[in-house]
Amino acid sequence: MVNPVSTVHQAAPVATSAPSTQKSAPPATSTTTSTPKDTVHISSASQAALQEILETPVQTATEARGGDHQAQRLLASETAAQKT
């Protein structure tokens, strides 16, 4: 069973008896601080694989006619998959 909270006690702020002799610092402006940046490096093999994935079927067919063995294998496997 849930019991409701009937009263809430808050702490009172603490007052100092002596005035502060310290001067407050001016607001900090960080013009020299820059945020760190993450850098990603993709290998050339991964870039080539990504390019092959993103190319259109027309580009693949054009490359296959031009003698690209990888494009020829891709077209052959796609043709075999369509026949089954």
C-alpha positions as CSV (number, residue, x, y, z in Angstrom):
1,M,0.0,0.0,0.0
2,V,1.2,3.5,-0.8
3,N,1.3,6.1,1.9
4,P,1.1,9.8,0.9
5,V,3.7,12.2,2.2
6,S,2.1,14.7,4.5
7,T,4.9,17.2,5.1
8,V,8.1,18.1,3.3
9,H,10.9,19.8,5.2
10,Q,13.2,22.1,3.2
11,A,16.6,23.3,4.5
12,A,16.9,27.0,5.1
13,P,19.7,28.9,3.3
14,V,22.8,29.6,5.5
15,A,23.6,33.3,6.0
16,T,27.1,34.5,6.6
17,S,27.8,37.0,9.3
18,A,30.8,38.7,7.7
19,P,30.7,40.4,4.3
20,S,32.8,38.7,1.7
21,T,36.2,40.4,0.9
22,Q,36.8,38.4,-2.2
23,K,35.9,39.9,-5.6
24,S,33.9,37.7,-7.9
25,A,35.7,36.5,-11.0
26,P,34.5,37.9,-14.3
27,P,32.6,35.4,-16.4
28,A,34.8,33.0,-18.2
29,T,34.8,33.2,-21.9
30,S,36.5,30.2,-23.6
31,T,37.5,31.3,-27.0
32,T,40.6,29.1,-27.0
33,T,38.8,26.0,-25.9
34,S,37.4,23.9,-28.8
35,T,35.2,20.9,-28.6
36,P,36.9,17.6,-29.5
37,K,36.0,16.1,-32.8
38,D,35.7,12.4,-33.6
39,T,37.4,11.3,-36.7
40,V,36.5,8.1,-38.6
41,H,38.9,6.5,-41.2
42,I,37.4,4.1,-43.6
43,S,39.9,1.7,-45.4
44,S,40.1,1.8,-49.1
45,A,38.7,-1.8,-49.3
46,S,35.7,-0.7,-47.3
47,Q,35.2,2.3,-49.5
48,A,35.3,0.1,-52.6
49,A,32.8,-2.3,-51.1
50,L,30.5,0.5,-50.2
51,Q,30.7,2.0,-53.7
52,E,29.8,-1.5,-55.1
53,I,26.8,-1.7,-52.8
54,L,25.5,1.7,-53.7
55,E,25.8,1.5,-57.5
56,T,22.8,1.1,-59.7
57,P,22.1,-2.0,-61.8
58,V,22.7,0.1,-64.9
59,Q,26.2,0.9,-63.6
60,T,26.9,-2.7,-62.8
61,A,25.8,-3.8,-66.3
62,T,27.9,-1.1,-67.9
63,E,31.0,-2.2,-65.9
64,A,30.3,-5.9,-66.7
65,R,30.3,-5.1,-70.5
66,G,33.5,-3.1,-70.0
67,G,35.3,-6.2,-68.6
68,D,34.9,-5.7,-64.9
69,H,35.1,-9.3,-63.5
70,Q,33.4,-8.4,-60.2
71,A,30.5,-6.9,-62.0
72,Q,30.2,-9.9,-64.3
73,R,30.1,-12.3,-61.2
74,L,27.5,-10.1,-59.6
75,L,25.3,-10.2,-62.7
76,A,25.8,-13.9,-63.0
77,S,24.7,-14.5,-59.4
78,E,21.7,-12.2,-59.8
79,T,20.6,-14.0,-62.9
80,A,21.0,-17.4,-61.2
81,A,18.9,-16.2,-58.2
82,Q,16.1,-15.0,-60.5
83,K,15.9,-18.4,-62.3
84,T,15.3,-20.3,-59.0
